[in-house]
């Protein structure tokens, strides 16, 4: 697998949990109408970058024995448990960033 193929597959397995997390950010934005759209967009960028870095670090530096627990599964579609965990770890930071500019 080349580096480009690896990055494409990593981005592909991050799409489903990232979509759910961005939907959470949009729902929080709608609930707190005083926030700027740019704050929510920035939170989505922070979420994406942080989740990508966490998942990349996890895949590159994980011990070999952990592979069967966080590895990529391909039935019926390609998905990976580590991508959901990476997004779950990055979501509180993104929510904090989005709420930081909220008006009381």
C-alpha positions as CSV (number, residue, x, y, z in Angstrom):
1,X,0.0,0.0,0.0
2,X,1.4,3.4,-1.0
3,X,1.2,6.4,1.2
4,X,-1.5,8.0,-0.9
5,X,-3.6,4.9,-0.8
6,X,-3.2,4.8,3.0
7,X,-4.3,8.4,3.4
8,X,-7.3,7.8,1.1
9,X,-8.4,4.7,3.1
10,X,-7.8,6.6,6.4
11,X,-10.0,9.5,5.2
12,X,-12.6,7.0,4.0
13,X,-12.9,5.3,7.3
14,X,-13.1,8.7,9.1
15,X,-16.1,9.9,7.0
16,X,-18.9,8.1,8.8
17,X,-18.0,9.1,12.4
18,X,-17.0,12.6,11.2
19,X,-20.4,13.0,9.6
20,X,-22.1,12.1,12.9
21,X,-19.8,14.5,14.9
22,X,-20.4,17.4,12.5
23,X,-24.1,16.8,12.8
24,X,-23.7,17.1,16.6
25,X,-21.9,20.4,16.1
26,X,-24.6,21.7,13.7
27,X,-27.3,20.7,16.2
28,X,-25.5,22.6,19.0
29,X,-25.1,25.6,16.7
30,X,-28.9,25.6,16.0
31,X,-29.6,25.3,19.7
32,X,-27.4,28.3,20.5
33,X,-28.4,30.7,17.8
34,X,-26.1,33.5,19.2
35,X,-23.0,31.8,17.9
36,X,-21.4,32.8,14.6
37,X,-21.3,30.3,11.8
38,X,-17.6,30.8,11.5
39,X,-17.2,29.4,15.1
40,X,-19.0,26.2,14.2
41,X,-17.0,25.9,10.9
42,X,-13.8,26.4,12.9
43,X,-14.9,23.7,15.3
44,X,-15.6,21.3,12.4
45,X,-12.1,22.0,11.1
46,X,-10.5,21.5,14.5
47,X,-12.5,18.2,14.9
48,X,-11.3,17.0,11.5
49,X,-7.7,17.9,12.0
50,X,-7.5,16.5,15.5
51,X,-9.4,13.3,14.7
52,X,-7.2,12.7,11.6
53,X,-4.0,13.3,13.7
54,X,-5.2,10.9,16.5
55,X,-6.2,8.2,14.1
56,X,-3.0,8.6,12.1
57,X,-0.9,8.4,15.2
58,X,-2.9,5.4,16.5
59,X,-2.5,3.5,13.3
60,X,1.2,4.3,12.8
61,X,2.3,3.7,16.4
62,X,-0.1,1.1,17.7
63,X,1.5,-2.2,19.0
64,X,0.9,-5.1,16.6
65,X,-1.2,-7.0,19.2
66,X,-3.8,-4.2,19.1
67,X,-4.3,-4.6,15.4
68,X,-7.2,-7.1,15.6
69,X,-9.1,-4.7,17.9
70,X,-8.7,-1.4,16.1
71,X,-8.0,-2.8,12.6
72,X,-10.0,-2.0,9.4
73,X,-12.9,-4.3,8.8
74,X,-14.4,-4.6,5.4
75,X,-17.7,-6.4,5.7
76,X,-20.1,-5.1,4.4
77,X,-18.3,-1.7,4.0
78,X,-14.9,-0.5,5.0
79,X,-14.9,0.9,8.6
80,X,-12.6,1.0,11.5
81,X,-13.3,1.1,15.3
82,X,-10.3,3.4,15.8
83,X,-11.9,6.1,13.7
84,X,-14.9,6.2,15.9
85,X,-12.7,6.4,19.0
86,X,-10.5,9.1,17.4
87,X,-13.6,11.3,16.6
88,X,-15.0,10.6,20.1
89,X,-11.8,11.9,21.6
90,X,-11.7,15.0,19.4
91,X,-15.4,15.9,19.7
92,X,-15.2,17.4,23.2
93,X,-12.4,19.8,22.1
94,X,-14.5,20.9,19.1
95,X,-17.5,21.4,21.3
96,X,-15.5,23.4,23.7
97,X,-14.2,25.6,20.8
98,X,-17.7,26.1,19.4
99,X,-19.1,27.0,22.8
100,X,-16.2,29.3,23.7
101,X,-17.7,32.1,21.7
102,X,-21.4,31.6,22.8
103,X,-23.3,34.4,24.3
104,X,-25.0,33.8,27.6
